[in-house]
């Protein structure tokens, strides 16, 4: 499993195609069997039983790969460095530190180093996305009211 420290590489064209096909098939199976709590999977001669939640996560992972995206799995309780958090938000590390010091994102210190919980970072990211969406909706409404379209 990849961690943030050994970032996943972009899938090649063969992997993208395989991921697309697999994601579509898995989506169909999950939709056809909405009450199934587990699945029996066979890899070569070995049989596995996977919980539905793992199958849904696998579908989402395959969907991202099908779009050519690199994927990294991070537990929600993981603690990130400021650089890892800045990378996830796609901002500079100094800007992230300003957000932390302004109380926008919760953090704690380990010795002299700041650590941010992944779920706190994602909560902030979702909040920012919602604020951006609301601002865009307001601009669109103003544009329509002023006949600027």
N, C-alpha and C positions, 0 to 999 in steps of 0.2 A: 504494500500500500504506500502511496506517495504521501509525503508530508510537505509542509510549506518549505522546508529547507531543501528538499530535493524535488523542485518543481517538475510537474509533468511536462512532457514534450508534446508538441502538436502532433495529432495523428496524421499518418500519410494517407494518400488517396485510397489505397486498398482498405485501410482501417476505417476510413470515413464511410465507404460503401458498405462494408460489413456491419458497422455500427448502425447505419440507417436501416438496413434490412432487419437486423436483430431488434432494434427499438420498435419498429412497426409491428413485427410479429409478437413481441412481448406485450405491447399495448393492446393488441387484439385479444390475446389470451387473458390478460387481466380484465378486460371489458366483458369477455364471454363468461368468465367465472368470478363474478364480484364477491361471492361469499367464501371462496377458497382462502383458507388461512395459511396454507403452505403449498409448496410445489416440490415435486420429486424431479431432480435434475440428474442426468447421467452424463458424466465426462469420461470418455473412453469406457473402461469397465467399472468405474467407481460411481456409486449412487450417493446423492446428497439430498437432504431435505432442507429447503430454504423457507424462511418465514415470508409472508406476503410483503412486509415492509422492506425486506431486502430486495425483493423483485421490483417493487416500485422504485427504489433507489437505483437499481441497475438500469431500469428503463430510462430514468432521468439522466443517468450518466451516459448511456448510449446515445440519447438524443443530443446531448451536448457534443459528444464526439462526432456525431453525424453532421454537425454544423461546422466541424473543423476546429472545435475548441479543445484546449488542454483542460484536464479536469484534475482537481486535487480534493481529497476528502479530508475534512477537518472536524474533529469532534466539537460539539457546541460548547463544551466546558474547557476547550483548549485556551491556553494563554499565549498571546502573540507578542512579539517584540514590536517596537514602534515602527521599524522598517517593514515588517510583515503586514502590519495593520495599514500602513500608508499604501503599500502595494495593492491591497484589497480595495481600498477606497479610490485608488488611482490619483493620489495626491502626494505632494512632497512630504518627507519626514518632518521638516520644520513646521509645515502647515498643520500636520497632525498633532504635533506637540502643542501648538497654539490652541487647537480644539480641546486637547486634554486639560491644559491649564485653565481654560475658560469654563471647564465643567460640562462641556458638550457631550463628552464620552467618559464613562467611568473607567478608572484605572487604579492600579496600586503599584507600589514600588517593591522590588526585590533588590535589596542593597541600594545602589544608585540607579538601577534600571527600571524603567516603566514597563508594566505588563498590562495588556488589555485582553479581557475575556472576549472570545470570538462572538458569543451571543450578544454581548453589549455592543460590539462593533456592528454586527448585522442589524441590530435594533436601530442604531443611529443611521445606518445606510438606508433602511426602509423608511424611516422618518423623513430623511432628506428627499428621497424619491417621491414620497407623498406630497411634501411641500412644493417640489418642483412641478408635479402634476397639477396641483391646485393653482399654482401661479400661471401655468400655461393655459389652463381652462379660463382663468380670469382674463388673460390677454386675448384669447380667442373671442370671448364674450364682448370685450371692449371693442375689438376690431369689427365685429358684426354690428354693434350698436352705432359705430361711427362710419359704417359702410366702407371699411378699408380693405375689404377682401377682394 
